[in-house]
Amino acid sequence: MNPLLRSLLLLAASGAFPPAIWSRFEEEALPPEAFFLEGEGLWNRLGCSQQVCTSLRGLEESGWPEREAERAAKSGIRLITFRDRDFPESLRDIPSAPRLLYVRGPGDLSGSAVAVVGTRRCTAYGDRVAREIGRAAAEAGGAVVSGGASGIDGAAHEGCLSADGVTLAVLGTGVNVSYPRNHGDLFERVVASGGALVSEYPLDSPPRQWRFPERNRIVAALADRTVVVEAPLKSGAMITARLALEMGREVWAVPGRINESACEGSNRLLYDGALALVSIPDFVALAFESQLSLFPMFGQGGEENRPGLNEKEHRILAVLKKYGEKTVDNLAVEGKMSPADVFSCLAALSAGGLIFPSGPGRWSAAP
């Protein structure tokens, strides 16, 4: 067996956090086989606890890595290390980048994709919106990434599958574990449709609370844009949004009712400057088509040379250029239009680089 794969399999099953331990191992400038040949002395230097060292020793002596690789091969599960050619580039340079992925299904992890995330306890409206986003993305030829959970995640996957699209579910369990249990059929359809189940955890790994926040960094990294449909202030979806922002990805949020706890987090993202998703066709067009072809007015020259701007977008841009930083409420009053129209204009103008979020809930014209 490839020494790197053997080492990473051991580490994945040890109970340690592989990215942290392997980063320290790389500082030792040793060949991959040294990880299991040098044993406990090296593991101690890398910061492994006694419990992890005991686990590593037992796994290594029992030949567990070979059995795990054989099981994966028989089940058609790919084991992809960070040095393999098909390891997605989008995961290589993120904080705490995974070193080994289990992938069940043929899905391409490097294609154009949008992440759709949100609460498990979504409203009927949130469920419908997530499904519509997933379906529209599939119809535009893009992939949908989510976490395979109940609520918004499942709705986004289902919407994508309804249009015969490709969807990737990043799991907080082994890729052969159905969690929640009622998603077993969904996961089978994800694989059968050309998508994939993705995890950094060994086969048979059960759900554990800490694994779901860990996997969120992979959800955020695999997509060019993350959409938060509905999310409480303290939720995994908000963690995913924060991670996406830290990675330099776009974050969009669907406006929700201000008296719904399920929307507190997603509405807060909008207040803090996230892009407002007020039109699914417009969002999907931006996500999966060339912005320049969609917005020919976003080229060189002044505002008068941008014939693609509609009348309301001209009005919003003119207000920001004349008066400087404004909130959505300010723009609605001064532009004599509804907040929904303002959000739509802001999304289009921001996509073209004509404006930018300059503070919590505030926008300014680009210089």
N, C-alpha and C positions, 0 to 999 in steps of 0.2 A: 504493500500500500504506500502511496505517496506520503512521505514523512510529514509534510505540512498538513495534509488532510487528517492524518492520524493524530497529530498534536492538537489540531483545532477541534476534532471530535471529542478528545479527552477533555479539553477545556470546556466545551459546551455542556458536558454532562457533570461537571465537577461541582457546580453550585456557585462558582465564582462568576464575576462579570467579565466575559472574555475580552472585550475591547481594552479594558484597563490592564489586565494581566499581560496580554500580548504586546501592548505598547511598551511595557517595561521589558519584556523579553527581547524585543527588537533593539532596545538600547544596549543589550548585552552583545550584540553583533555575533550571535551564534547561529549555526545552521539549524533548520527546523527540527531535525532528529534529536538535537541536544535537549529539547524540552522533555522528552520521555526517557532519554538515556541517562541524563545527569540526575534526575530524580529529585528527592526532597530538599537537598541542599540548594538547588536552583530555585525550586518552588518557594522556599522560604525567602530567598533574596528578592523574589518577584512580589512578595507581600501576600502570598497565599496563607490563609488561616490554617490551623492544624486540621480542622474538619475538611477543608478543601484538599489539603495534602493527603489525608487518609483516603478521601474519595478518589483522587487521581491515582494513587498507588493501587487501590483495588481495581479500578477500571483498567489500568494498564496491565496488571498481572493476569486478569481474567480474559484478556483479548476482546474486550467489549468493542473497541473501535472497528475491528474487522467484522464483527457480527452486525453492528449498526449499519455499516456500509453495505453489507450483503442484503440486509432487510430493505434498505432504501432502494437498491438496484432491483430487487424482485418486485417492488411496489411501483416502479417507474418514477421514483423520486430522485431528483437531481441534487447533488451536494456540490455547491459552488463556493470555492474559496475566494478570498479577495484578490488573489493573484491569477485567477482564471480569466480568460478572455471574455466570457459571457457574464462576468460580474458587472452589475450596472455602474456606469461611471458616476451617476448621480449619488451613489452611496460612498464613494471612495474618500471624499474629503470632508464629510460631515463630522461634527463632534461625536466621539465614541462610535465611530463607524463599525458596523458588524464585520466580523472576519470570516464567517461561514454562514451560508444560507441553505436551508432545506427548501426545495421548490417542487411542489406537486402540480403537474400540469405543464402544458407547452407554452404558456404565456411569455411574451417578450417583456422583460423588466426594464427595458431601455427605451420604449416607445413614448410617444407624446401622451400624457395622461393628466387627469385632474383628480385630486383627492376630494371626496365628499364625506364629511364627518359631522357628528352631532350626538345628541343624547339618546340613551336607550329608551327613555320614557318620553317619546316625542308626541306631539299633537297630531291629529288627523291631517292638518294642514302641512305640518313638517314632513310627514310621511309622503304626502302627495308631491310636494316640491322636490324632495330627494329623488323620488322615482322619475319625475319629469327631467331633472338634471341628468340622471344616469341614462335615460333613454335618449335625450338630445345629444349627449356626448357620444353615445354609440352611433347614432345616425350620422354624426359628423366625422366618424372614423377614428375617434379617440378612445382611449382606455379610461376606466374608472378605477381608482384605488380607494379602498376603505379597510376597515378593521374587522369585518365579518361579524360584528356584534348585532344585537337586537336593535330595533328602532331605526334611526337614520342610516346607519351603515347597511343594514340588510335591505332597506328600501332602495338605496342607491345601487347596490348590486343587482337587485331584482329589476329595477328600471333599465339598467344596461342590458341585462339578459333578455328583456322583453323585446329589444331591438336587435337581437342576435349579436350583441357587442362582446368585447373582451373586457373582463374585469379581474382585478387582482385583489385578493383578500389577505392582508397581513395579520397573522394570528398571534395571540399570546399563549398559544399551546403548541403541541406538536402538530404537524400538517396532517396527521392521521387521526386527530382527535376532533370530534364535533362539539364545539362549544359556542353558543348554547346548543343544547341537544337537538332542538327542533330545526337547526340549520344544517343538519346532515344532508338533506336533499339539495339545499341551496349550494353547498360546497361541491357536491357531485356535479351539479349543472355548471358551476364556475369552471371546473376542470374540463368537462365535456365540451364546453363552448369555445375552448381555446385559451382560456384564462389560466390563472394559477393561484394556488395557496402557498403563501410564503411565511417562513418562520426562521428564527435563529436558534430555536430550541429543539432538543432531540425528539425523536419519535416517542409517542406515548406521554409526552410532557403534559401534565394536567394544568388547568387554569390556576394561576397564583396571582394575587393582587398586584404585586410589583411588576409582573411581566407586561401588563397592558400599557402602563406609561412608557416602559422601555421600547415596546414595539412602535409607539407613536412616532418616534424619530424616523423610522423606516417608511411609514405611511407618508409623512411630510416630504421626505427626500425623493421618493419615487415619482412625485408629481411636480409639474411646473407651477400649478396653482392649487391652493387649498380653499375649499368652500365650507364654511361652517353654517349649517342650516338652522339648527336650534341647539343651544348649549347653555346649561347653567354656568354661573360664574366659576364654580369649582368643578371641573369636569375634564375627562380625557380629551375632549374635542378642543378645549381651551389650551391644554398642554400642546396638542398638535399644532394649533395656530401659532402659539409662541415659538415653537421649534421651527416652523416654516418661515416665520419672520427672521429668526436668527440665521437661517440658511440663505436668506435673500430671496425667498419665494414670495409670490403674490398671495395675499390672503383676502378672500371675499367673504361677506356675511349676508345672509338673508334677513331683512328687517322683520322683526316679530313684534307681537303685542307687548307693551311695556308693563303690563300687569301679569304676564306669564313668567313663572320662575324658569321655565325651560328656555326662555329667550333672553334672560338677563346677560349671560355671557356673550352671546352673538350680538346683541344690541350694544353692549359695551365695546366690542370690537369696532363697530361702526362709529361710535363716539370717539374712539381713539384713532380713527383714520383709515380703517379697513375699507376696501372697495365695496360698495353696495350692489348686491345682485338683485336688480329689480326687473330684469328681462332675461329669461333663460335663452332665447335665441341670440340676443346680443352677446351674452356671456360666452356661449358656445362658439359663436363666430370669432370672438376675440381669442378664445383659448386654442382653437384648432385651425385657424386660417391666418394668413399673413395680415398683420395689422396695417401694413402700408397699402395693400390692395383694398382693404375695407375702408381705410381712412386716407384717401389720397390727399386730403387737405392738411395732413400732418407732415408736410414736407417743408421745403425752404420757403421763405418769404413771409410777409406779414399776414395779418388776419384777413385782409381783403383778398388775398390769394388762396384762400381756403374755401372753395365753393362747396365742399362736401359738408361743411358745418350747417346744421339746420338752424332755424331762427332762434330757438330756445338756447341752443349751445352758444350761438353768437352772443346772446344776451348775457348768459352766465359769465362767459369769458370777458366780455366788456366790463362787467361789474368788478370782477377780480382785478383786471388790469387798471381800472380807474381808482378803486378804493382800497385795494390790497386785501389782506387776509379777512375771510368771512366764514361764518358758520352756515350750515344748511338753512337754518331759520332766517338768517340775514338775507341769504340769496333768494329764498322763497318770497320774502317781502319785497326786496328791491327789484327782483326779476319778474314780479307779478305772476308767479306760477306756484303749483302745488309742490310740497316737499318730495313727492314721488317723482315728479318731473325733474326736480333739481338733482335727485340721486341718479337718475338715468343720464342726465347731462354730465354730471361729474364722472361717472364711470367711463363714458365715451371720451371726454376731454383728458382724463387721466391716462387712459390707454394710449392716447396719442402723444403723451408727454407735454401737453399744453398747461397742465396744472399739476399740483402735488399736495399731499396732506402736510400741512405745516404745523400741526399741533393737534391735541385732542379735539376731534370734531371740527377742525378748521382746515380751510383750503386756501391756497394762493396760486396766482398765475406763475408759470415757469418764466424765468428771466429770458 
